[in-house]
Amino acid sequence: MLPLLKDVHSLVRSVAANTAGRLGVKEAIPGLILLLRDDSRDVRWWAIHALGDLKAVEALPEIERLRGDADETVARIAANIAMTLSRKP
Protein backbone atom coordinates (compact mmCIF):
# COMPACT_ATOMS: atom_id res chain seq x y z
CA MET A 1 0.00 0.00 0.00
CA LEU A 2 2.80 2.45 0.79
CA PRO A 3 3.94 2.75 -2.85
CA LEU A 4 0.39 3.79 -3.78
CA LEU A 5 0.84 7.00 -1.80
CA LYS A 6 3.21 8.04 -4.63
CA ASP A 7 1.00 6.94 -7.53
CA VAL A 8 0.65 9.34 -10.47
CA HIS A 9 -3.14 9.33 -10.15
CA SER A 10 -4.63 11.50 -7.41
CA LEU A 11 -7.56 9.13 -6.89
CA VAL A 12 -5.17 6.28 -6.11
CA ARG A 13 -3.22 8.49 -3.67
CA SER A 14 -6.49 9.54 -1.99
CA VAL A 15 -7.71 5.96 -1.57
CA ALA A 16 -4.29 4.84 -0.30
CA ALA A 17 -4.28 7.64 2.28
CA ASN A 18 -7.78 6.78 3.45
CA THR A 19 -6.97 3.09 3.66
CA ALA A 20 -3.76 3.71 5.61
CA GLY A 21 -5.66 5.76 8.16
CA ARG A 22 -8.53 3.30 8.51
CA LEU A 23 -6.21 0.31 8.87
CA GLY A 24 -3.90 2.08 11.33
CA VAL A 25 -0.79 1.78 9.15
CA LYS A 26 1.65 3.89 11.20
CA GLU A 27 4.42 3.22 8.66
CA ALA A 28 2.46 5.43 6.24
CA ILE A 29 2.84 8.57 8.39
CA PRO A 30 5.94 9.97 6.61
CA GLY A 31 4.31 9.47 3.21
CA LEU A 32 1.06 10.99 4.41
CA ILE A 33 2.92 14.05 5.68
CA LEU A 34 4.41 14.46 2.20
CA LEU A 35 0.90 14.28 0.72
CA LEU A 36 -0.06 17.38 2.71
CA ARG A 37 1.77 19.33 -0.01
CA ASP A 38 0.05 17.51 -2.90
CA ASP A 39 -1.47 19.61 -5.70
CA SER A 40 -4.78 17.77 -5.35
CA ARG A 41 -7.11 19.12 -2.68
CA ASP A 42 -8.71 15.68 -2.39
CA VAL A 43 -5.35 14.08 -1.66
CA ARG A 44 -4.55 16.74 0.96
CA TRP A 45 -8.00 16.24 2.55
CA TRP A 46 -7.60 12.46 2.81
CA ALA A 47 -4.02 12.76 4.07
CA ILE A 48 -5.16 15.08 6.88
CA HIS A 49 -8.01 12.74 7.74
CA ALA A 50 -5.69 9.70 7.78
CA LEU A 51 -3.13 11.48 9.96
CA GLY A 52 -5.91 12.29 12.39
CA ASP A 53 -7.00 8.64 12.42
CA LEU A 54 -3.40 7.67 13.13
CA LYS A 55 -3.11 10.30 15.88
CA ALA A 56 0.08 11.48 14.19
CA VAL A 57 1.06 14.42 16.41
CA GLU A 58 4.34 14.68 14.50
CA ALA A 59 2.28 15.95 11.54
CA LEU A 60 0.78 18.80 13.56
CA PRO A 61 3.03 21.60 12.19
CA GLU A 62 2.17 20.67 8.59
CA ILE A 63 -1.51 20.26 9.40
CA GLU A 64 -1.50 23.66 11.12
CA ARG A 65 -0.05 25.17 7.94
CA LEU A 66 -3.03 23.85 6.00
CA ARG A 67 -5.45 25.83 8.16
CA GLY A 68 -4.65 28.57 5.63
CA ASP A 69 -5.20 26.36 2.56
CA ALA A 70 -6.87 28.01 -0.43
CA ASP A 71 -9.48 25.25 -0.42
CA GLU A 72 -12.05 25.83 2.34
CA THR A 73 -12.76 22.13 2.91
CA VAL A 74 -9.06 21.39 3.36
CA ALA A 75 -8.64 24.37 5.70
CA ARG A 76 -11.66 23.27 7.75
CA ILE A 77 -10.54 19.67 8.25
CA ALA A 78 -7.01 20.88 8.99
CA ALA A 79 -8.37 23.09 11.77
CA ASN A 80 -10.49 20.26 13.19
CA ILE A 81 -7.72 17.67 13.12
CA ALA A 82 -5.15 20.14 14.48
CA MET A 83 -7.44 20.86 17.42
CA THR A 84 -7.95 17.12 18.03
CA LEU A 85 -4.22 16.33 17.86
CA SER A 86 -3.39 19.26 20.15
CA ARG A 87 -5.58 17.98 22.99
CA LYS A 88 -3.80 16.42 25.91
CA PRO A 89 -4.84 12.78 26.56
C-alpha positions as CSV (number, residue, x, y, z in Angstrom):
1,M,0.0,0.0,0.0
2,L,2.8,2.5,0.8
3,P,3.9,2.7,-2.9
4,L,0.4,3.8,-3.8
5,L,0.8,7.0,-1.8
6,K,3.2,8.0,-4.6
7,D,1.0,6.9,-7.5
8,V,0.7,9.3,-10.5
9,H,-3.1,9.3,-10.1
10,S,-4.6,11.5,-7.4
11,L,-7.6,9.1,-6.9
12,V,-5.2,6.3,-6.1
13,R,-3.2,8.5,-3.7
14,S,-6.5,9.5,-2.0
15,V,-7.7,6.0,-1.6
16,A,-4.3,4.8,-0.3
17,A,-4.3,7.6,2.3
18,N,-7.8,6.8,3.4
19,T,-7.0,3.1,3.7
20,A,-3.8,3.7,5.6
21,G,-5.7,5.8,8.2
22,R,-8.5,3.3,8.5
23,L,-6.2,0.3,8.9
24,G,-3.9,2.1,11.3
25,V,-0.8,1.8,9.2
26,K,1.6,3.9,11.2
27,E,4.4,3.2,8.7
28,A,2.5,5.4,6.2
29,I,2.8,8.6,8.4
30,P,5.9,10.0,6.6
31,G,4.3,9.5,3.2
32,L,1.1,11.0,4.4
33,I,2.9,14.0,5.7
34,L,4.4,14.5,2.2
35,L,0.9,14.3,0.7
36,L,-0.1,17.4,2.7
37,R,1.8,19.3,0.0
38,D,0.0,17.5,-2.9
39,D,-1.5,19.6,-5.7
40,S,-4.8,17.8,-5.3
41,R,-7.1,19.1,-2.7
42,D,-8.7,15.7,-2.4
43,V,-5.3,14.1,-1.7
44,R,-4.6,16.7,1.0
45,W,-8.0,16.2,2.6
46,W,-7.6,12.5,2.8
47,A,-4.0,12.8,4.1
48,I,-5.2,15.1,6.9
49,H,-8.0,12.7,7.7
50,A,-5.7,9.7,7.8
51,L,-3.1,11.5,10.0
52,G,-5.9,12.3,12.4
53,D,-7.0,8.6,12.4
54,L,-3.4,7.7,13.1
55,K,-3.1,10.3,15.9
56,A,0.1,11.5,14.2
57,V,1.1,14.4,16.4
58,E,4.3,14.7,14.5
59,A,2.3,15.9,11.5
60,L,0.8,18.8,13.6
61,P,3.0,21.6,12.2
62,E,2.2,20.7,8.6
63,I,-1.5,20.3,9.4
64,E,-1.5,23.7,11.1
65,R,0.0,25.2,7.9
66,L,-3.0,23.8,6.0
67,R,-5.5,25.8,8.2
68,G,-4.7,28.6,5.6
69,D,-5.2,26.4,2.6
70,A,-6.9,28.0,-0.4
71,D,-9.5,25.3,-0.4
72,E,-12.0,25.8,2.3
73,T,-12.8,22.1,2.9
74,V,-9.1,21.4,3.4
75,A,-8.6,24.4,5.7
76,R,-11.7,23.3,7.7
77,I,-10.5,19.7,8.3
78,A,-7.0,20.9,9.0
79,A,-8.4,23.1,11.8
80,N,-10.5,20.3,13.2
81,I,-7.7,17.7,13.1
82,A,-5.2,20.1,14.5
83,M,-7.4,20.9,17.4
84,T,-8.0,17.1,18.0
85,L,-4.2,16.3,17.9
86,S,-3.4,19.3,20.2
87,R,-5.6,18.0,23.0
88,K,-3.8,16.4,25.9
89,P,-4.8,12.8,26.6
